[in-house]
Amino acid sequence: MDNQPESYGPHSVAELMSGALSRQSARKALSELGVFERSFNGNSGFSSSLWRSWGYTDADHQAGLWLALVHPADVERVVHAYSQVLCGNQSQFRQEYRTRAPDGRWRWIISRGQVVERDQAGNPLRYLGSEMDISDRKQSEQELSHAKATAEQVAREAETLRRAGAIVASSLEIERTVKLVLEQLSEVVTYDTASVMLLHEESVEIIGGNGWANMGQVVGMRLPVPADNPHSEVLARRTPLRLDDVRSRYPDFRVISEESVRSWIGVPLITHNKVLGLLTLHKRQRGFFAEDHVRLTASFADHVAVALNNARLYAETRHLAMTDHLTGLATRRAFMVHANALTEQSVRYKHPLAVFMLDVDRFKQINDTHGHTAGDTVLVMLSAAARRALRRSDVLCRYGGEEFAALLPETEVDEALRIAERVRVAISRLRIPEVRLPVTVSIGISSVRLETEQTIDDALRRADTALYRSKDGGRNRCSVR
C-alpha cells in the first residue's frame, strides 16, 4: 500500500487548482505593483510588469540578464551591493542605477529587495524585490542640478565682472589694470597666456598680458597690421574670433613667445564705435575654447576697452593740464613738477641749477592798442623764439599771463645770464605784423643755493625780484640776483 501512487479525489484536485490560481493571481497583482521574485532552487520566479513593459520575459529575468543590462558605470556598485545581500552581510538591497531597455535607451530605476528564504546552509533560495522607473525624476534632478550650476556660474561670472569693473574704475595705471582684469578673467576662462594689444596706424602694440614667462620682453612688441595673421582678421571684422587650431588657418602665424599656441580667441576692444585694439587668449591644447569662453572674454574685453579709453582720456587731460593751450609750452603746474625733481637731483649731486623769470614789457598796452588777438599772437611768436634760443635740456613754461619761467639745469649763473641775453635779443628781433612797435622782455635770473635750499621756491623769488629790477632799470634787459 505504501508504494501505491497517491490519489486525489475531486475535491482535492479542485483545491489544488484553486490554490494555484490564487498564487498566479497574487503573482500577477504583485508584478503589477513592481514586485518580482528570483528563485535559486529551480522553482520559477516572476518578473515585474516594468521588466515586461520593456519587452523582456520572466525567463530573461531569471537567467540573470538583468545584471548584464546594468550601465557599465553602475555595474560594479550594483554587483557588490547585491552579493552582500545574497551572502547575508546585508539584509536589504537598495540601489539606483541605469539599465538598458531593448530600444537601446538607458532608463534609471530604483530597486529594493531581500532574501526571503534560505536553506539550512544559509544559501539563498528566494529573493523578493521591487523596481520602479525613476528616469523622469532623475532627469528633473539633473535639470535642477544643471540650473543650480548655471545659476552659480552666472553669479560667479557676475561677481568676477563686478570686480573687474571696480578695478577699471579705481585705477588709471593701464599696465596694472590690464593685468588685474586678465587675472579676474582667468577665474572664469582658463587660458595659458593672454595679451592686450593697442592699435596703431600700421601695427598693434602689446601693452599688457598675463601668463607669459618672458613678460618683460613681450610688453612693447609690435605686430604688423594688416597682415596674414588672426589679429588683422579680428580688427577688420570688428567681431570676436575663435580658432580651434590657429596654425591650420594661419600657417605662417608666429607666436610672440617660445610657447606653442593652438587654440586662440581674439576680441576687438571697441568704445564709442572706435577700435582701440584687441584682447587675445591662447591655449596649447587644440580645440579648447568654446563659444561660452568667447562670450565671457567679450564681456571682459568691454572692461579692458573702458580702461584703455579712460587711460587715453586721462593722458589727454593730463597733457592739457600740463600744456598751455595757446603757446604749447609747459604750464606752471608742469614746470613745478620738473623744477622740484631737478632741484632734488641738483642738491643731492651738487650740480648747478639756474632759473629765470621773463615778463613781456608793456603787454597791457599791446592788448589795449591792438586787441587781445594781437596779444595772443605776440605770446605765441615770443614762445617759439624763446624755445629756439634755449637748449634742448632747458624747460620753458608759461608761468601766468605774459610771464614765463625757465629751468636751466647744469648751469651756473654767469652762463644763465648769457642764455637769458640770447633769449632777450631773439625776442627783440621779432617782427609781428599785428604790432607795429618792437616787442621786448625783461628777465630776472637766479640759481639754487645747493648748500642751504631744498626747493626751487627761493630761487624763483630771487629771480622775480631780479625781474622787477630789470623793469625798474628801463625794461628790455636782464638782471641777476
C-alpha positions as CSV (number, residue, x, y, z in Angstrom):
1,M,0.0,0.0,0.0
2,D,2.9,2.3,0.7
3,N,4.1,2.0,-2.9
4,Q,0.7,2.9,-4.3
5,P,0.6,6.3,-6.0
6,E,-1.2,8.9,-4.1
7,S,-4.6,9.5,-5.3
8,Y,-6.7,12.7,-5.2
9,G,-10.4,13.0,-5.0
10,P,-12.3,15.5,-7.0
11,H,-12.4,17.9,-4.1
12,S,-8.6,17.7,-3.6
13,V,-7.9,18.5,-7.3
14,A,-10.2,21.4,-7.2
15,E,-8.5,22.7,-4.1
16,L,-5.0,22.4,-5.7
17,M,-6.3,24.2,-8.8
18,S,-7.9,26.9,-6.7
19,G,-4.6,27.3,-4.8
20,A,-2.6,27.5,-8.0
21,L,-4.9,30.1,-9.4
22,S,-4.7,32.1,-6.3
23,R,-0.9,32.1,-6.4
24,Q,-1.0,33.1,-10.0
25,S,-3.4,35.9,-9.3
26,A,-1.2,37.0,-6.4
27,R,1.9,37.0,-8.5
28,K,0.2,39.0,-11.2
29,A,-1.0,41.5,-8.7
30,L,2.4,41.8,-7.1
31,S,4.0,42.1,-10.6
32,E,1.7,45.0,-11.4
33,L,2.9,46.7,-8.3
34,G,6.5,46.4,-9.5
35,V,7.4,43.3,-7.4
36,F,9.5,40.4,-8.7
37,E,10.8,37.1,-7.4
38,R,14.0,35.4,-8.2
39,S,14.3,31.7,-7.4
40,F,17.7,30.0,-6.8
41,N,16.4,26.4,-6.3
42,G,14.9,25.8,-9.8
43,N,11.4,26.9,-9.0
44,S,10.0,29.6,-11.2
45,G,10.0,33.2,-10.0
46,F,8.4,36.1,-11.8
47,S,9.4,39.4,-13.1
48,S,7.8,42.8,-12.6
49,S,5.4,44.5,-15.0
50,L,8.1,47.1,-15.6
51,W,10.5,44.5,-16.9
52,R,7.9,43.1,-19.2
53,S,6.8,46.5,-20.4
54,W,10.3,46.9,-21.8
55,G,9.9,43.7,-23.8
56,Y,11.8,41.3,-21.6
57,T,10.4,38.0,-20.3
58,D,10.3,36.2,-17.0
59,A,12.9,33.8,-18.3
60,D,15.2,36.7,-19.1
61,H,14.8,37.9,-15.6
62,Q,15.6,34.5,-14.0
63,A,18.5,33.9,-16.3
64,G,20.4,36.9,-14.9
65,L,20.1,39.0,-18.0
66,W,19.1,42.0,-15.7
67,L,22.7,42.2,-14.5
68,A,24.1,42.2,-18.0
69,L,21.9,45.2,-18.8
70,V,23.2,47.4,-16.0
71,H,25.1,50.5,-17.1
72,P,29.0,50.0,-17.1
73,A,29.4,52.9,-14.8
74,D,27.0,51.4,-12.3
75,V,27.5,47.7,-12.6
76,E,30.4,47.3,-10.1
77,R,28.5,49.1,-7.4
78,V,25.3,47.1,-8.1
79,V,27.0,43.7,-8.1
80,H,28.8,44.5,-4.9
81,A,25.6,45.5,-3.1
82,Y,23.6,42.5,-4.5
83,S,26.3,40.0,-3.5
84,Q,26.4,41.4,0.0
85,V,22.7,40.7,0.4
86,L,22.9,37.2,-1.1
87,C,25.7,36.2,1.3
88,G,23.9,37.6,4.3
89,N,26.3,40.5,5.1
90,Q,23.5,43.0,4.4
91,S,19.8,42.4,5.0
92,Q,18.4,44.6,2.2
93,F,19.4,45.7,-1.3
94,R,18.6,49.3,-2.3
95,Q,20.2,50.8,-5.4
96,E,19.5,53.4,-8.0
97,Y,21.1,52.6,-11.4
98,R,20.7,52.7,-15.1
99,T,19.6,49.7,-17.2
100,R,19.4,49.3,-20.9
101,A,15.9,49.0,-22.5
102,P,15.5,47.0,-25.7
103,D,15.4,50.2,-27.7
104,G,18.9,51.0,-26.5
105,R,18.0,53.8,-24.2
106,W,19.2,53.9,-20.7
107,R,16.5,54.0,-18.0
108,W,17.0,54.9,-14.4
109,I,15.4,52.5,-11.9
110,I,15.3,52.2,-8.1
111,S,15.5,48.6,-7.0
112,R,14.9,47.2,-3.5
113,G,14.9,43.6,-2.3
114,Q,15.9,41.0,0.2
115,V,16.4,37.2,0.6
116,V,13.2,35.8,2.0
117,E,14.2,32.1,2.1
118,R,17.5,30.3,2.7
119,D,18.4,26.6,3.0
120,Q,19.9,25.1,6.2
121,A,23.4,26.1,5.0
122,G,22.3,29.7,4.6
123,N,22.3,29.7,0.8
124,P,19.6,31.9,-0.7
125,L,16.6,30.2,-2.2
126,R,14.2,33.0,-2.9
127,Y,14.8,36.7,-3.4
128,L,11.9,39.2,-3.3
129,G,12.3,42.7,-4.7
130,S,10.6,45.7,-6.3
131,E,11.7,48.1,-9.0
132,M,10.4,51.4,-10.3
133,D,11.3,53.6,-13.3
134,I,12.7,56.9,-11.9
135,S,14.0,58.3,-15.2
136,D,11.7,61.3,-15.1
137,R,12.8,62.1,-11.5
138,K,16.5,61.7,-12.5
139,Q,16.0,64.0,-15.4
140,S,14.3,66.6,-13.2
141,E,17.2,66.3,-10.7
142,Q,19.8,66.7,-13.5
143,E,17.9,69.7,-14.9
144,L,17.7,71.2,-11.4
145,S,21.4,70.4,-10.8
146,H,22.3,72.0,-14.1
147,A,20.1,75.0,-13.4
148,K,21.8,75.4,-10.0
149,A,25.3,75.0,-11.5
150,T,24.3,77.5,-14.2
151,A,23.0,80.0,-11.6
152,E,26.2,79.6,-9.6
153,Q,28.3,80.1,-12.7
154,V,26.3,83.2,-13.7
155,A,26.7,84.6,-10.2
156,R,30.4,83.8,-10.2
157,E,30.7,85.5,-13.6
158,A,28.7,88.5,-12.5
159,E,30.9,88.9,-9.3
160,T,34.1,88.5,-11.3
161,L,32.9,91.1,-13.9
162,R,31.9,93.4,-11.0
163,R,35.4,93.1,-9.5
164,A,36.9,93.8,-13.0
165,G,34.7,96.8,-13.3
166,A,35.8,98.0,-9.8
167,I,39.4,97.6,-10.9
168,V,38.9,99.7,-14.0
169,A,37.0,102.4,-12.0
170,S,39.8,102.6,-9.4
171,S,42.9,102.8,-11.4
172,L,44.3,104.7,-14.3
173,E,47.6,102.8,-14.5
174,I,47.0,100.8,-17.7
175,E,49.5,98.0,-17.3
176,R,48.4,97.2,-13.7
177,T,44.7,97.5,-14.7
178,V,45.2,95.1,-17.6
179,K,47.0,92.6,-15.5
180,L,44.4,92.6,-12.8
181,V,41.5,92.4,-15.2
182,L,43.1,89.4,-17.0
183,E,43.7,87.7,-13.7
184,Q,39.9,88.1,-13.0
185,L,39.2,86.7,-16.4
186,S,41.3,83.6,-15.7
187,E,38.8,82.7,-12.9
188,V,36.1,82.0,-15.4
189,V,38.0,81.2,-18.6
190,T,41.1,79.0,-18.4
191,Y,43.9,80.1,-20.6
192,D,47.7,79.7,-20.8
193,T,48.6,83.2,-21.9
194,A,46.7,86.4,-22.7
195,S,47.6,89.7,-24.3
196,V,46.1,93.2,-24.7
197,M,47.2,95.0,-27.8
198,L,46.8,98.7,-28.7
199,L,46.1,99.6,-32.3
200,H,48.5,102.0,-34.0
201,E,48.5,103.1,-37.7
202,E,50.3,100.0,-39.1
203,S,50.7,97.8,-36.1
204,V,49.4,96.5,-32.8
205,E,51.5,97.0,-29.7
206,I,51.3,94.6,-26.7
207,I,50.8,96.8,-23.7
208,G,49.9,94.2,-21.1
209,G,49.3,90.5,-20.6
210,N,49.2,87.6,-18.2
211,G,50.9,84.2,-18.1
212,W,53.9,84.9,-20.2
213,A,57.2,83.7,-18.8
214,N,59.1,86.5,-20.6
215,M,56.6,89.3,-19.9
216,G,59.3,91.9,-19.9
217,Q,60.2,91.1,-23.5
218,V,56.6,90.7,-24.6
219,V,55.3,94.1,-23.5
220,G,56.2,96.7,-26.1
221,M,56.4,94.2,-29.0
222,R,54.6,95.3,-32.2
223,L,52.9,93.1,-34.8
224,P,52.1,94.3,-38.3
225,V,48.5,95.0,-39.4
226,P,47.1,94.5,-41.8
227,A,48.9,91.2,-42.4
228,D,48.3,87.5,-42.7
229,N,47.5,87.0,-39.0
230,P,44.4,86.5,-36.9
231,H,44.8,89.9,-35.3
232,S,44.2,91.6,-38.6
233,E,41.1,89.5,-39.2
234,V,39.6,90.5,-35.8
235,L,40.3,94.2,-36.4
236,A,38.9,94.1,-39.9
237,R,35.7,92.2,-38.9
238,R,35.3,94.1,-35.6
239,T,33.9,90.9,-34.1
240,P,35.3,88.1,-31.9
241,L,37.1,85.2,-33.5
242,R,37.6,81.7,-32.1
243,L,40.1,79.3,-33.7
244,D,40.4,75.7,-32.7
245,D,43.8,75.5,-34.4
246,V,45.3,78.9,-35.3
247,R,48.1,77.2,-37.2
248,S,45.8,75.4,-39.6
249,R,44.2,78.8,-40.6
250,Y,47.3,80.8,-40.5
251,P,50.3,78.5,-41.3
252,D,52.7,81.4,-41.1
253,F,51.4,82.6,-37.7
254,R,54.3,83.2,-35.3
255,V,53.6,83.1,-31.6
256,I,55.1,86.0,-29.6
257,S,56.7,83.6,-27.2
258,E,58.5,80.3,-27.4
259,E,55.4,78.5,-26.1
260,S,53.2,76.7,-28.7
261,V,49.7,78.0,-29.2
262,R,46.8,76.1,-30.8
263,S,43.5,77.4,-29.5
264,W,43.1,81.1,-29.9
265,I,40.5,83.8,-29.1
266,G,40.6,87.3,-30.3
267,V,38.1,90.1,-29.3
268,P,38.2,93.7,-30.5
269,L,38.4,96.4,-28.0
270,I,35.8,99.0,-29.0
271,T,34.5,102.1,-27.3
272,H,32.2,104.7,-28.9
273,N,32.4,102.7,-32.2
274,K,36.2,103.2,-32.3
275,V,38.5,100.1,-32.3
276,L,41.3,100.7,-29.8
277,G,43.0,97.3,-30.1
278,L,42.2,93.7,-29.2
279,L,42.3,91.1,-26.4
280,T,43.7,87.7,-27.2
281,L,43.7,84.4,-25.2
282,H,45.9,81.4,-26.0
283,K,45.9,77.7,-25.1
284,R,48.3,75.0,-26.1
285,Q,45.5,72.4,-26.4
286,R,43.8,72.2,-29.8
287,G,40.1,72.9,-29.8
288,F,40.0,74.0,-26.1
289,F,37.9,77.2,-26.3
290,A,34.1,77.1,-26.7
291,E,31.5,79.8,-27.5
292,D,30.9,80.4,-23.8
293,H,34.6,81.3,-23.5
294,V,34.2,83.8,-26.3
295,R,31.1,85.4,-24.6
296,L,32.9,85.8,-21.3
297,T,36.1,87.1,-23.0
298,A,34.0,89.7,-24.8
299,S,32.5,90.8,-21.5
300,F,35.9,91.3,-20.0
301,A,37.1,93.0,-23.3
302,D,34.5,95.7,-22.7
303,H,36.2,96.4,-19.4
304,V,39.6,96.5,-20.9
305,A,38.3,98.8,-23.6
306,V,36.9,101.2,-21.0
307,A,40.3,101.0,-19.1
308,L,42.2,101.9,-22.3
309,N,39.8,104.7,-23.1
310,N,40.0,106.0,-19.5
311,A,43.8,106.0,-19.7
312,R,43.7,107.8,-23.0
313,L,41.3,110.4,-21.7
314,Y,43.5,110.8,-18.6
315,A,46.6,111.2,-20.7
316,E,44.9,113.8,-22.8
317,T,43.5,115.6,-19.7
318,R,46.9,115.4,-18.1
319,H,48.5,116.8,-21.3
320,L,46.0,119.6,-21.3
321,A,46.7,120.3,-17.7
322,M,50.4,120.2,-18.2
323,T,50.5,122.1,-21.6
324,D,49.4,125.7,-22.2
325,H,46.8,125.6,-24.9
326,L,47.9,128.9,-26.5
327,T,51.7,128.6,-26.6
328,G,52.2,124.8,-26.4
329,L,54.6,125.4,-23.5
330,A,54.5,123.6,-20.2
331,T,52.0,125.0,-17.7
332,R,53.1,126.4,-14.3
333,R,52.0,123.1,-12.8
334,A,54.1,121.0,-15.1
335,F,57.0,123.4,-14.6
336,M,56.9,122.9,-10.9
337,V,56.9,119.1,-11.2
338,H,60.1,119.4,-13.3
339,A,61.6,122.1,-11.1
340,N,61.2,120.1,-7.9
341,A,62.6,117.0,-9.4
342,L,65.6,118.9,-10.9
343,T,66.2,120.7,-7.6
344,E,66.3,117.5,-5.6
345,Q,68.7,116.0,-8.1
346,S,70.9,119.1,-8.1
347,V,71.1,119.3,-4.4
348,R,71.9,115.6,-4.0
349,Y,74.7,115.6,-6.5
350,K,75.8,119.3,-6.1
351,H,75.1,120.2,-9.7
352,P,74.3,123.8,-10.5
353,L,70.7,124.8,-11.4
354,A,69.7,128.2,-12.7
355,V,66.3,129.8,-13.3
356,F,65.0,132.9,-14.9
357,M,61.7,134.7,-14.9
358,L,60.6,136.6,-18.1
359,D,57.9,139.2,-18.5
360,V,56.7,140.9,-21.7
361,D,57.2,144.7,-21.5
362,R,54.1,146.9,-21.8
363,F,51.9,143.9,-22.6
364,K,48.7,145.6,-21.3
365,Q,49.4,148.4,-23.8
366,I,49.7,145.9,-26.6
367,N,46.3,144.4,-25.7
368,D,44.7,147.8,-25.3
369,T,46.0,149.2,-28.5
370,H,45.9,146.2,-30.9
371,G,43.4,143.9,-29.2
372,H,43.7,140.5,-27.4
373,T,44.1,138.6,-30.7
374,A,47.3,140.5,-31.4
375,G,48.4,139.9,-27.8
376,D,47.9,136.2,-28.3
377,T,50.0,136.3,-31.4
378,V,52.8,138.1,-29.5
379,L,52.7,135.3,-26.9
380,V,52.8,132.5,-29.5
381,M,55.7,134.0,-31.5
382,L,57.6,135.0,-28.4
383,S,57.3,131.5,-27.0
384,A,58.6,130.0,-30.3
385,A,61.6,132.4,-30.4
386,A,62.5,131.7,-26.8
387,R,62.4,127.9,-27.3
388,R,64.7,128.3,-30.3
389,A,67.2,130.3,-28.3
390,L,67.2,127.9,-25.3
391,R,69.0,124.5,-25.2
392,R,67.2,121.1,-25.5
393,S,67.8,120.4,-21.8
394,D,66.1,123.7,-20.7
395,V,62.5,123.7,-19.6
396,L,60.4,126.8,-20.5
397,C,56.8,127.4,-19.2
398,R,54.1,130.0,-19.4
399,Y,54.1,130.9,-15.7
400,G,50.9,133.0,-16.0
401,G,49.5,135.7,-18.3
402,E,52.5,137.3,-20.0
403,E,55.0,135.9,-17.5
404,F,57.3,133.0,-18.4
405,A,59.9,130.9,-16.4
406,A,62.8,128.7,-17.4
407,L,64.8,126.0,-15.7
408,L,68.5,125.8,-16.8
409,P,70.0,122.5,-15.5
410,E,73.8,122.1,-15.1
411,T,74.1,125.9,-15.5
412,E,76.0,128.4,-13.3
413,V,74.6,132.0,-13.0
414,D,77.1,133.5,-15.5
415,E,76.1,131.0,-18.2
416,A,72.4,131.5,-17.3
417,L,72.9,135.2,-17.9
418,R,74.4,134.6,-21.4
419,I,71.5,132.3,-22.3
420,A,68.9,134.8,-21.0
421,E,70.5,137.5,-23.1
422,R,70.3,135.3,-26.1
423,V,66.6,134.8,-25.5
424,R,66.0,138.6,-24.9
425,V,67.8,139.5,-28.2
426,A,65.9,136.8,-30.2
427,I,62.6,138.2,-29.0
428,S,63.5,141.8,-29.6
429,R,64.2,141.0,-33.2
430,L,60.7,139.6,-33.8
431,R,58.6,141.5,-36.3
432,I,54.9,140.9,-35.7
433,P,52.6,142.4,-38.3
434,E,49.7,142.9,-35.9
435,V,52.0,145.0,-33.6
436,R,53.9,148.0,-35.1
437,L,56.2,148.6,-32.1
438,P,59.1,146.2,-31.2
439,V,58.2,143.5,-28.6
440,T,60.7,143.4,-25.7
441,V,61.0,141.4,-22.5
442,S,62.6,141.9,-19.1
443,I,64.3,138.9,-17.4
444,G,65.5,138.1,-13.9
445,I,68.0,135.4,-13.2
446,S,69.0,133.4,-10.1
447,S,70.2,130.0,-9.0
448,V,69.5,127.3,-6.4
449,R,71.8,127.6,-3.4
450,L,72.8,124.0,-3.1
451,E,74.1,124.2,0.4
452,T,71.0,125.7,2.1
453,E,68.0,125.2,-0.2
454,Q,65.9,122.1,-0.8
455,T,63.2,123.5,-3.2
456,I,63.1,125.9,-6.2
457,D,60.8,128.4,-4.4
458,D,63.5,130.7,-3.0
459,A,65.4,130.8,-6.3
460,L,62.2,131.7,-8.1
461,R,61.5,134.5,-5.6
462,R,65.0,135.9,-6.2
463,A,64.6,135.7,-10.0
464,D,61.3,137.5,-9.7
465,T,63.0,140.2,-7.6
466,A,65.7,140.5,-10.3
467,L,63.0,140.7,-13.0
468,Y,61.5,143.8,-11.4
469,R,64.9,145.3,-11.1
470,S,65.1,144.9,-14.9
471,K,61.7,146.6,-15.2
472,D,62.8,149.5,-12.9
473,G,66.1,149.8,-14.8
474,G,64.3,150.6,-18.1
475,R,63.0,147.3,-19.3
476,N,64.4,145.1,-22.2
477,R,67.3,143.9,-20.1
478,C,68.4,141.0,-17.8
479,S,69.3,141.2,-14.1
480,V,70.8,138.7,-11.7
481,R,70.2,138.2,-8.0
